[in-house]
Amino acid sequence: MDVNPNSINHAGSSPTIITFVVLVVGWGLGILSSPITDAIRRRSVKQRITRAVRTELMSLQDSFAAVVIQISHRRGVLTHSLLDALQSTLISSGQSSDTSKALKRIDELMRLDEAALAAGRGSPADGPRAFLSLKVPGVPFLESHLHRLEFYSHETQRRLLEIHAGSQIFNQHVDEALHQQMLTFDPGISEAHLASLLVNIELCYGRAAEKASELVSQIAALLQSAEMAA
């Protein structure tokens, strides 16, 4: 019986080819495994950071909305249209009446007529020295994770940094108002100086309300983005 030498060589080379293919595939998988593992890890870390930042921003937005209501009410410029706009913005951001103090307050105020809203806290009965407490919780988690913003797109990074910077500006207005308030308790203060301080305090309140309103909108835009979606 004749045996074809070529068939013997082909049969003998098959295990060698299979071994070679296995080695190549293993080498390829080894190269790819590290990037894949790193991508999975980064995605997991980003999801955890996003959940925490989102929760913190929602709390901050709720506080800023409450500030807008409080100062607008005091200054007698609170209207149903303003309340409607705030309510719509908060709800579009994922806020609910179950957890949002601002939405609960809006629900209460919406029952009042325009005249009652316009009366505000700045009525003579309260007096000009009925000072406000405007402190907000801040963004401690975001501040401690600014070095990890690389997980996000440049647009999201920009928005987060704007909110962080805006919060600091808001706090500057609040601190200035508080400083002016403390000066009014000087027993030797003159009437003219007191009047000047009260005017400055109201100006600080106005600037704080403007910045708070701006931040409510900025946070809403960020929370509604695909990257920060729940």
C-alpha positions as CSV (number, residue, x, y, z in Angstrom):
1,M,0.0,0.0,0.0
2,D,1.5,3.3,-1.1
3,V,1.5,6.2,1.4
4,N,1.5,9.7,0.2
5,P,4.3,11.6,2.0
6,N,2.4,14.9,1.7
7,S,-0.5,13.6,3.7
8,I,1.9,12.5,6.5
9,N,3.5,16.0,6.6
10,H,0.1,17.7,6.6
11,A,-1.1,15.5,9.5
12,G,2.0,16.1,11.4
13,S,1.8,19.8,11.0
14,S,-1.8,20.2,12.2
15,P,-1.0,20.1,16.0
16,T,1.7,22.6,15.4
17,I,-0.7,25.0,13.6
18,I,-3.3,24.6,16.3
19,T,-0.7,25.3,19.0
20,F,0.4,28.3,17.1
21,V,-3.1,29.6,16.8
22,V,-3.8,29.1,20.4
23,L,-0.7,30.9,21.4
24,V,-1.6,33.9,19.1
25,V,-5.1,34.0,20.5
26,G,-3.8,33.8,24.1
27,W,-1.3,36.6,23.4
28,G,-4.0,38.8,21.9
29,L,-6.4,38.2,24.8
30,G,-3.6,39.0,27.2
31,I,-3.0,42.3,25.5
32,L,-6.7,43.2,25.4
33,S,-7.5,42.0,29.0
34,S,-5.8,44.9,30.7
35,P,-7.6,47.7,28.7
36,I,-10.9,45.9,29.1
37,T,-10.5,45.4,32.8
38,D,-9.5,49.1,33.2
39,A,-12.5,50.2,31.2
40,I,-14.8,48.2,33.3
41,R,-13.2,49.5,36.5
42,R,-13.4,53.2,35.3
43,R,-17.1,52.7,34.3
44,S,-17.9,51.3,37.8
45,V,-16.1,54.1,39.6
46,K,-17.7,56.8,37.4
47,Q,-21.2,55.3,38.1
48,R,-20.5,55.5,41.9
49,I,-19.2,59.1,41.7
50,T,-22.1,60.1,39.5
51,R,-24.7,58.8,41.9
52,A,-23.1,60.6,44.8
53,V,-22.6,63.9,42.9
54,R,-26.1,63.8,41.6
55,T,-27.5,63.3,45.1
56,E,-25.4,66.2,46.3
57,L,-26.4,68.5,43.5
58,M,-30.1,67.8,44.0
59,S,-29.8,68.7,47.6
60,L,-27.9,71.9,46.7
61,Q,-30.5,72.8,44.0
62,D,-33.3,72.4,46.5
63,S,-31.5,74.7,49.0
64,F,-30.9,77.3,46.3
65,A,-34.5,77.2,45.2
66,A,-35.6,77.8,48.8
67,V,-33.2,80.8,49.0
68,V,-34.8,82.3,45.8
69,I,-38.3,81.9,47.4
70,Q,-37.2,83.3,50.7
71,I,-35.5,86.4,49.4
72,S,-38.2,87.0,46.7
73,H,-40.9,86.8,49.4
74,R,-39.0,89.2,51.7
75,R,-38.5,91.7,48.9
76,G,-42.2,91.5,47.8
77,V,-41.4,90.3,44.3
78,L,-42.6,86.7,44.7
79,T,-45.2,85.8,42.0
80,H,-47.1,82.8,40.8
81,S,-45.1,82.9,37.5
82,L,-41.8,82.7,39.5
83,L,-43.1,79.8,41.5
84,D,-44.3,78.0,38.4
85,A,-40.9,78.4,36.8
86,L,-39.1,77.1,39.9
87,Q,-41.5,74.2,40.3
88,S,-41.1,73.2,36.6
89,T,-37.3,73.4,36.9
90,L,-37.1,71.3,40.0
91,I,-39.5,68.6,38.7
92,S,-37.5,68.4,35.4
93,S,-34.4,67.8,37.5
94,G,-35.9,64.8,39.2
95,Q,-37.0,66.5,42.5
96,S,-40.2,65.3,44.1
97,S,-42.5,66.8,46.8
98,D,-41.7,63.8,49.0
99,T,-38.1,65.0,49.5
100,S,-37.9,68.5,48.2
101,K,-38.5,71.2,50.9
102,A,-38.7,73.9,48.1
103,L,-41.4,72.0,46.3
104,K,-43.4,71.7,49.5
105,R,-43.0,75.4,50.1
106,I,-44.1,76.2,46.6
107,D,-47.2,74.0,47.0
108,E,-48.1,76.1,50.1
109,L,-47.4,79.5,48.4
110,M,-49.3,78.6,45.3
111,R,-52.5,78.6,47.4
112,L,-52.1,82.3,48.1
113,D,-53.3,85.1,45.8
114,E,-50.9,87.5,44.1
115,A,-51.5,90.2,46.8
116,A,-50.6,87.8,49.6
117,L,-47.4,86.8,47.8
118,A,-46.4,90.4,47.1
119,A,-46.8,91.3,50.8
120,G,-43.8,89.2,51.6
121,R,-41.7,89.0,54.7
122,G,-40.5,92.5,54.1
123,S,-43.7,93.9,55.5
124,P,-43.4,96.6,58.3
125,A,-44.5,94.0,60.9
126,D,-41.3,92.1,60.4
127,G,-39.1,95.2,60.5
128,P,-35.9,95.8,58.5
129,R,-33.8,93.9,61.0
130,A,-35.5,90.6,60.5
131,F,-32.4,89.0,59.0
132,L,-32.3,85.9,56.9
133,S,-30.3,82.7,57.3
134,L,-29.2,81.7,53.8
135,K,-26.6,79.0,54.4
136,V,-26.7,76.1,52.0
137,P,-25.1,72.6,52.4
138,G,-22.4,73.1,49.7
139,V,-20.8,70.4,47.7
140,P,-18.2,68.7,49.9
141,F,-18.2,65.4,47.9
142,L,-17.6,67.2,44.6
143,E,-14.9,69.3,46.2
144,S,-13.1,66.2,47.4
145,H,-13.3,64.6,44.0
146,L,-12.4,67.4,41.7
147,H,-9.3,65.4,40.8
148,R,-11.5,62.7,39.4
149,L,-13.4,64.8,36.9
150,E,-11.3,63.2,34.2
151,F,-14.0,60.5,34.1
152,Y,-16.4,63.0,32.5
153,S,-16.5,64.8,29.2
154,H,-15.1,68.3,28.9
155,E,-18.6,69.8,28.8
156,T,-19.6,68.0,32.0
157,Q,-16.4,69.0,33.7
158,R,-17.0,72.6,32.7
159,R,-20.5,72.6,34.1
160,L,-19.4,71.0,37.4
161,L,-16.7,73.5,37.8
162,E,-19.1,76.4,37.1
163,I,-21.5,75.1,39.7
164,H,-18.6,74.8,42.2
165,A,-17.4,78.3,41.5
166,G,-20.9,79.7,41.6
167,S,-21.5,78.1,45.0
168,Q,-18.4,79.9,46.3
169,I,-19.6,83.2,44.9
170,F,-23.0,82.7,46.5
171,N,-21.4,82.0,49.9
172,Q,-19.4,85.2,49.5
173,H,-22.6,87.2,49.2
174,V,-24.0,85.4,52.2
175,D,-20.9,85.9,54.3
176,E,-20.9,89.6,53.4
177,A,-24.6,89.9,54.4
178,L,-23.8,88.2,57.7
179,H,-20.8,90.5,58.4
180,Q,-23.0,93.6,57.7
181,Q,-25.7,92.1,60.0
182,M,-23.2,91.7,62.9
183,L,-22.2,95.4,62.5
184,T,-25.8,96.5,63.1
185,F,-25.7,95.2,66.7
186,D,-23.0,97.7,67.7
187,P,-24.6,99.7,70.5
188,G,-22.8,102.9,69.5
189,I,-23.9,102.8,65.8
190,S,-25.3,106.0,64.4
191,E,-28.7,106.1,62.6
192,A,-27.0,107.0,59.3
193,H,-24.5,104.1,59.6
194,L,-27.3,101.7,60.5
195,A,-29.4,102.8,57.5
196,S,-26.4,102.3,55.2
197,L,-25.8,98.8,56.6
198,L,-29.4,97.8,56.1
199,V,-29.2,98.9,52.5
200,N,-26.0,96.9,52.0
201,I,-27.6,93.9,53.5
202,E,-30.5,94.0,51.1
203,L,-28.1,94.4,48.2
204,C,-26.3,91.3,49.4
205,Y,-29.6,89.4,49.6
206,G,-30.4,90.5,46.0
207,R,-27.1,89.3,44.7
208,A,-27.4,86.1,46.6
209,A,-30.9,85.5,45.1
210,E,-29.7,86.2,41.6
211,K,-26.8,83.7,41.9
212,A,-29.0,81.1,43.6
213,S,-31.5,81.4,40.7
214,E,-28.7,81.0,38.2
215,L,-27.4,77.9,40.0
216,V,-30.8,76.3,40.1
217,S,-30.9,76.5,36.3
218,Q,-27.3,75.4,35.9
219,I,-27.8,72.3,38.1
220,A,-31.0,71.5,36.2
221,A,-29.2,71.5,32.9
222,L,-26.5,69.3,34.2
223,L,-28.8,66.8,35.9
224,Q,-30.8,66.4,32.7
225,S,-27.7,65.6,30.6
226,A,-27.2,62.0,29.4
227,E,-23.9,61.7,31.3
228,M,-25.4,62.6,34.7
229,A,-28.7,60.8,34.2
230,A,-29.8,58.6,37.0
